[in-house]
């Protein structure tokens, strides 16, 4: 069902802004016993308190201020922090009086005392409320005993939705150019009405999608900060990147730039949108989408276009550093080489003094004292020859590793039985060689390439972003990263896709 706010008031004042000394919002609510109330406003994905009324008499709230209220949707919030209703303020509407004689929660009793054009908008609110109540009553009055009942309910819902959409379309046409029109435009989806037929005779879903995407942001002014001061902009932006844009990092990067190009650099909308997109793709759980994060950093942060986004400018430096760390680890990049020591050479390294060295200076001295021998012991990731290379970073004592490594052993044995040219480059992230060797022996991992950073040469943790274990990468025969940070259960499908790629070439 389409839903709107419980009550929204949009007022066109007859006073010019230049004649107003400030704002004054007066609200009379029958049967309201609150002694405190808040005037709040929406901004991107949050709400903020603009004013507080502590002198409430007989349900009358008065909010006054010397400055001008910025264009947007404001809310009357009770002392229990629940919203009574929302209302609009535009550039010319700074003095407003509202009342509700039917009770605080009854939208049908809400009126605007000094706004002649408010009646039409309140009719819209009451219509939406009535439609929602009628559908809920209908739904509660039937039994969903069969699939036929469910289908019938779905059809009934479509009827209600269509009625609301037609009403909204008429209302939007009447209010084009006003702030309420802009807000309603954000709420409404643009859909293709006359759907053509595809070659198979069915409705052309591709044409529907192309129309929807092309017109998704029609008449949305990204240059105006007021565009984000409502409850619809953020959800629309989020939906666009989650459900409308093609789910591929290159496609998403293009769309990020298109959205940012619509905004005015340095504006609040620009800053909040860029901050949101940066965080979204830095923390994305979808493999490969850190590429979008790196793209954002390279284009906006490194060019100085992220100035003022964060109160602490050191945050920008940290974010850039994070992107620099991830760049060589992106899917499609050649995996950074590792110069490791085989587990079987642990005793040799121990005799050199690496295990007894306590400081980085001591480790450096031991390294240079044995450099020639160490260079002979190094085993390089890039020297591994196999169609499929599973690179795993793990720790013997890690609880999650103790569950995942046995699964990887089983998968490896299965892949070998299927005559897959696969090798496991197993990196122990610590230096307790005795534990490592014992585990290798007990679990029969001698077919794996078992290594560790015995010479303290690689800084594996940072080089491969191993902030927890286990971490699994899958590389092709050219050491190109095909998958990263995946579970054991995903490896087989990755290898199947790689096989298709090999055959196509």
JOLINJO-V604270 format. One record per pair of residues at least 24 apart in sequence whose ideal C-beta (glycine too) atoms are under 6 Angstrom apart, sorted by the first residue. I is the first residue (numbers start at 1). GAP is how many residues later the second one is. D is the distance in whole Angstrom. If there is no record, write none. Layout:
BEGIN
i = [I	I]
gap = [GAP	GAP]
d = [D	D]
END
This chain:
BEGIN
i = [1	2	4	5	6	6	7	7	7	7	8	8	9	9	10	10	10	11	11	11	11	11	12	13	13	17	17	20	22	22	23	23	23	24	24	25	25	26	26	27	27	27	28	28	29	29	29	30	30	31	32	32	34	34	36	37	38	39	39	40	40	41	41	42	42	42	42	43	44	44	44	45	69	71	71	72	72	73	88	90	124	127	131	131	135	183	185	186	186	186	187	190	190	213	222	222	223	225	225	225	228	249	249	249	249	252	253	253	271	274	275	288	290	291	294	294	294	297	329	331	333	334	334	335	335	335	336	337	337	337	338	338	339	339	339	340	340	341	341	342	342	343	343	343	343	345	346	349	363	367	374	379	381	382	384	384	386	386	386	387	387	388	388	389	389	390	390	391	391	392	392	392	393	393	393	393	393	394	394	395	395	395	396	396	396	398	401	401	404	404	407	408	411	424	425	426	427	428]
gap = [134	162	124	81	79	101	78	100	103	118	78	117	78	103	78	111	170	82	85	101	104	107	105	79	80	74	75	74	43	44	42	46	71	40	71	38	71	36	71	34	49	71	32	71	30	71	75	71	73	72	27	72	44	45	43	24	39	24	35	35	37	31	33	31	187	188	189	186	184	190	228	189	25	108	155	154	157	157	92	89	47	40	29	33	25	47	34	46	47	50	45	25	28	31	40	41	41	42	43	44	41	39	40	42	43	40	39	42	38	35	34	43	36	39	29	32	33	26	136	150	148	145	146	140	144	146	127	43	44	45	43	120	39	41	118	39	111	36	113	37	109	93	94	97	107	32	87	105	93	88	81	72	44	97	39	41	35	36	37	34	90	34	107	34	86	34	84	34	82	34	78	80	34	36	73	76	78	75	76	34	35	74	39	40	43	71	68	69	66	84	81	80	77	24	24	24	24	24]
d = [6	5	5	5	5	6	3	4	5	6	5	6	4	6	4	5	4	4	5	6	4	6	5	5	5	6	6	5	5	4	5	5	4	5	5	4	5	5	4	4	6	5	5	4	4	5	5	5	6	5	4	5	5	5	4	5	4	5	6	5	5	5	5	5	5	5	5	6	5	5	5	4	6	6	4	6	3	5	6	4	5	6	6	5	5	5	5	4	6	6	5	4	6	6	4	5	5	6	5	5	5	5	5	4	5	5	5	4	5	6	5	4	5	5	5	6	5	4	6	5	6	5	6	5	5	5	6	6	5	5	4	5	4	6	6	5	4	6	3	5	6	5	6	6	4	5	3	4	5	6	5	6	6	6	6	6	5	6	4	4	5	4	5	6	4	5	6	5	4	6	6	5	5	5	5	6	4	5	4	5	6	5	5	6	5	5	5	5	5	6	4	5	6	4	5	5	6	4]
END
